[in-house]
Amino acid sequence: MQKINLAHIRERSTTGAWINFVVFDAKSTTNNNEKLLIQLTSQARANGLKVDKSALAYTRNGRLEFYGTEDLVQYLSQNGLPQWTHSISV
C-alpha cells in the first residue's frame, strides 16, 4: 500500500456555486495519468469526500505540473498548489 497526500478544497466557482475539488500528490509511473486520476478520485469518494473535480500535482523536470479537469488545472496553475489536508492509502 502507498499513502497519497491530497488537498480537499471547497471554493466558489465563477458562477457563485460551490465546487468541491481534490488535488492528489501523485503521478502515474506507467504514463497513464488519466487512469490514476480516475482510481484516486474513486478512492477519495469511497472515503466519504465529495468530489466535483480532481487533478494530479507532480514535479517534472523541476517544474510543478497539473493533470486533470481542464478548468481546475487552469485554476491551480494561476493559484498554486494548495496545502495537503488528507491522505489516502491505495
C-alpha positions in Angstrom: 0.0 0.0 0.0 1.1 3.5 -0.8 0.0 6.7 1.1 -1.0 9.6 -1.2 -1.4 13.1 0.1 -4.3 15.2 -1.1 -6.0 18.5 -0.7 -9.8 18.6 -0.4 -11.0 22.1 -1.1 -14.4 23.8 -1.4 -14.4 27.0 -3.4 -17.0 29.2 -5.1 -17.0 29.0 -8.9 -17.2 32.0 -11.2 -21.0 31.5 -11.2 -21.1 31.5 -7.4 -21.9 27.8 -6.9 -19.8 25.8 -4.6 -17.3 23.3 -6.1 -15.6 20.5 -4.2 -12.2 19.6 -5.7 -9.4 17.3 -4.8 -5.7 17.6 -5.8 -3.6 14.5 -5.4 0.2 14.4 -4.8 0.7 11.7 -7.4 1.9 11.0 -10.9 1.4 7.8 -12.9 4.5 5.5 -13.1 3.1 4.0 -16.3 2.4 7.2 -18.2 -1.4 6.8 -17.7 -2.3 9.8 -15.6 -6.0 9.5 -16.7 -6.3 6.0 -15.2 -4.6 7.0 -12.0 -6.8 10.1 -11.6 -9.9 8.0 -12.0 -8.7 5.5 -9.4 -7.7 8.1 -6.9 -10.9 10.1 -7.3 -13.0 6.9 -6.8 -11.0 6.1 -3.7 -11.5 9.6 -2.3 -15.2 9.3 -2.9 -15.2 5.9 -1.2 -13.6 7.5 1.8 -16.5 10.0 2.0 -15.1 13.0 0.3 -17.4 15.0 -2.1 -15.5 15.4 -5.4 -16.8 17.5 -8.3 -13.4 18.0 -10.0 -10.0 16.5 -9.4 -6.4 16.8 -10.6 -2.9 15.3 -10.0 0.0 17.5 -9.0 3.6 16.5 -9.6 7.0 17.7 -10.4 8.6 17.0 -13.8 12.0 18.3 -14.8 11.9 20.6 -11.7 8.6 22.2 -12.7 5.2 21.8 -10.9 2.6 20.3 -13.3 -1.0 19.5 -13.0 -3.2 17.0 -14.8 -6.9 16.7 -14.6 -10.2 18.6 -15.2 -9.2 21.5 -17.5 -10.7 24.4 -15.6 -9.3 23.0 -12.3 -5.8 22.7 -13.9 -6.1 26.3 -15.1 -7.2 27.4 -11.6 -4.3 25.6 -10.0 -1.8 27.0 -12.5 -2.9 30.5 -11.5 -3.2 30.0 -7.8 -0.6 27.4 -7.0 -0.6 24.1 -5.1 -3.0 24.0 -2.1 -1.8 22.6 1.3 -2.4 18.9 1.8 -5.4 18.2 4.0 -5.8 14.4 4.0 -4.1 11.3 2.8 -5.4 8.0 1.4 -3.9 4.6 1.1 -4.1 2.9 -2.3 
